Amino acid sequence: MIHYGADDNASGVGGVLEIAQYLAGQKARGNLSMKHDLLLGAWSGEELGLLGSSYFVRTLAEEEKVSTLGGRVAAYLNMDMIGRLRDSLAQGNGTT
């Protein structure tokens, strides 16, 4: 079966939502002490030239008046196309 967009858009969005839910649960239970803020975002228009992520970086740099984001951003993970349907769907055990 063809899964248009499922390997691309849906898997990335699903991954970000799972991470957000997991981290929020850990924080609520007192199991997560953070030294830095955490921003989870989803961008649009990436196939058209990284429009969303470029806008985010450019705007943050302009607001902070810095040429690089080294002091503000410690890591950036791209969650695009993290899912791949091969032989069968992988399902979680619901213990998030």
C-alpha positions, 0 to 999 in steps of 0.5 A: 500500500502507498502511504503518501506523506506518512513516511515524511510529514506524519512520522516527523510530527508524530515523533515530535508529539511523542517526545513532547508527551514523554518530556512533559510527563517526566517533568510533571513527575519530577523526574526531569530537571532542566537547565535550559528551555526546550523548544519543540517546533514544526516547520512548513515549506521545507521542500520549497527551500527550508522556509520555516526553519530558515525563518526561525533562525533568521528571526531569532538571530535578528532579535538577539542581534547575533550572527550565530545562534551558538549561545542560544541553541544547543541542539537542533534535531531534524525529525523529517522522514523518521518513519519508514513502512517496510514489512509491517507497522511498528507499534509502541507498547502504550507506556509513554 
